[in-house]
Amino acid sequence: MIRFENVTKVYARGARPAVDDVSMEVRRGEFVFLVGASGSGKSTCLHLILREERPTSGKVFVAGRDLRSLSSWKVPNLRRGIGVVFQDFRLLPNKTVFENVAFALQVIGKPRHTIAITVPETLEMVGLAGKEKRRPHELSGGEQQRVAIARAFVNRPPILLADEPTGNLDPTTSLGIMRLLDRINRTGTTVVMATHDDDIVNQMRKRVIELDTGRVVRDQAHGSYVRSDEETEPLTNPDPAPMSAPTTVVRRSAHVDAAAGE
Ligand SMILES: Nc1ncnc2c1ncn2[C@@H]1O[C@H](COP(=O)(O)OP(=O)(O)OP(=O)(O)O)[C@@H](O)[C@H]1O
């Protein structure tokens, strides 16, 4: 679904690479955490997937497309297939919850009747039924992030990128958000999430790719935030089908359900 082949990104001549000879592959339906210290290159990887940045060398493939040879006029189509969620929600403050989500469909020309059906369905899925008419400032941080997730997912993109989506939220609210991203992943959507949230990574036990000054220093199935000696399980052929590893299902559900209190 997403493949980096020896990707290096240098922003300014003479600067050290933000991403340094990274090769990795994320398969359809996977859930992957990108972790690493501030400045290690996580957001740059997401920008490269969206073709908001271009590699200095190496190749990025998304859904079989080589982004190097993708013409500019096809970039909006690429991005249509990639939902994005940010730490700071980025909602339109003067629009209602419904309008914020509907806007994502309007800009890609979806007809009104489709919007009238899809938006309420998606708001229900993210747990915001009944709050359609509120404006962002009338919502909690967790609710605002749910709106942002609804907006990112309303078009059912095959890929969802999340850049620190729990960075502004308390631990319990964060778990609710993770539970939602997990549900979205179970629909078959590939999720790549950059995060510093060690609790979340430790509880979810998903694949972890760790960057250090732009280089991949760990790629581990069912990893924790920091590699520990007991968890040296190598990444071998991650199963592309989500929810298919029974131990993962039990551990993740138990943690998230208990802690989210939902
Ligand atoms: N647009 C840019 N122009 C120049 N340098 C940049 C740009 N964006 C990022 N960088 C640099 O690239 C490096 C990697 O940054 P990046 O934002 O990808 O890291 P990160 O791991 O996402 O960090 P954080 O966790 O703080 O968000 C940093 O040294 C940063 O200063």
The ligand as an ORCA input file, in Angstrom:
! r2SCAN-3c Opt
* xyz 0 1
  N       9.675     22.379      5.869
  C      10.862     22.167      6.434
  N      11.941     22.887      6.082
  C      13.152     22.658      6.617
  N      13.389     21.711      7.558
  C      12.351     20.969      7.959
  C      11.025     21.143      7.425
  N      10.202     20.250      8.015
  C      10.951     19.546      8.858
  N      12.243     19.963      8.840
  C      13.347     19.407      9.619
  O      13.403     18.032      9.326
  C      13.691     17.270     10.490
  C      12.589     16.246     10.720
  O      11.392     16.942     11.052
  P       9.976     16.213     11.209
  O       8.966     17.297     11.432
  O       9.784     15.297     10.094
  O      10.215     15.377     12.533
  P       9.173     14.724     13.537
  O       9.773     13.434     13.956
  O       7.832     14.707     12.920
  O       9.182     15.743     14.750
  P       8.020     16.086     15.811
  O       7.821     14.834     16.602
  O       8.590     17.215     16.601
  O       6.806     16.480     15.001
  C      13.853     18.277     11.621
  O      15.237     18.544     11.757
  C      13.123     19.495     11.113
  O      13.667     20.670     11.634
*
